[in-house]
Amino acid sequence: MKYLLGIVLLFALLGACRPSGDHVKSNLKKAMEGYLHKIAKPGTTFTILSTSYKEEKSLGGYLCEFQIHVHHDNFDSTGMMGAMIKSDFSKVNRTH
């Protein structure tokens, strides 16, 4: 009986170690915001309106698509940006 309890606790602990979907989405959004602020021209502001992603274990990260609102001086636009973000959220590579 105690072995069964140990196995159940082990699986519960392993399941708790995986980040939740909201946690992943929040970190992907923060990573993309950081990337956009690094490449932005002075006076440009970005607002991420929506985020969708798919985990790509073979690539070691997340394939993401962001709907982004861009505003710069008299220019105002909304569009889609794609990116591959590493699973530790440290590196962003734009795909489109």
C-alpha positions in Angstrom: 0.0 0.0 0.0 2.8 2.4 0.8 4.4 1.7 -2.5 1.2 2.6 -4.3 1.0 5.9 -2.3 4.7 6.6 -3.2 4.0 6.0 -6.9 0.9 8.3 -6.9 2.9 11.0 -5.1 5.7 10.7 -7.6 3.4 11.1 -10.6 1.6 14.1 -8.9 5.0 15.7 -8.4 6.1 15.1 -12.0 2.8 16.6 -13.2 3.2 19.7 -11.1 6.6 20.3 -12.6 5.2 21.0 -16.1 4.3 24.7 -16.6 0.6 25.4 -17.0 -0.7 26.8 -20.3 -1.3 30.2 -18.9 2.3 30.3 -17.5 3.7 29.3 -20.9 1.6 31.9 -22.8 2.6 34.6 -20.3 6.3 33.8 -20.7 6.1 33.6 -24.5 4.4 37.1 -24.5 7.1 38.5 -22.3 9.9 37.0 -24.5 8.3 38.5 -27.6 7.8 41.9 -25.9 11.4 42.0 -24.9 12.5 41.1 -28.5 10.3 43.8 -30.0 11.6 46.4 -27.6 15.2 45.5 -28.6 14.6 45.9 -32.3 12.1 48.9 -32.2 13.0 52.3 -33.5 12.6 55.1 -30.9 9.0 56.2 -30.5 7.5 52.9 -31.6 5.1 51.1 -29.3 3.8 47.5 -29.5 0.8 45.9 -28.0 0.4 42.1 -28.2 -3.3 41.4 -28.7 -3.3 37.7 -28.9 -0.8 34.8 -28.7 -1.1 31.2 -30.0 1.6 28.6 -29.8 2.4 25.0 -30.4 5.2 23.1 -28.5 7.8 21.7 -30.9 9.9 19.3 -28.9 12.0 18.4 -31.9 13.1 22.0 -32.2 13.4 22.6 -28.5 10.8 25.4 -28.1 7.5 26.9 -29.1 6.3 27.8 -32.6 4.3 31.0 -31.9 2.0 33.4 -33.7 1.3 36.9 -32.3 -1.3 39.4 -33.3 0.5 42.8 -32.7 -0.7 46.4 -32.8 2.2 48.7 -33.8 2.1 52.5 -33.4 4.8 54.9 -34.6 4.3 58.7 -35.1 1.5 58.8 -37.7 1.7 55.1 -38.5 -0.8 52.7 -36.9 -1.1 49.0 -37.9 -2.1 45.6 -36.7 -0.6 42.4 -38.1 0.6 38.9 -37.4 4.2 38.0 -36.5 5.5 34.5 -36.2 8.5 33.4 -34.0 10.3 30.3 -32.7 10.9 30.8 -29.0 13.3 28.4 -27.0 11.7 26.4 -24.3 13.5 28.4 -21.6 12.2 31.6 -23.2 15.7 33.0 -23.7 15.9 33.3 -27.5 13.4 34.6 -30.1 13.8 33.9 -33.8 11.3 35.6 -36.1 9.8 33.3 -38.7 7.5 35.9 -40.4 
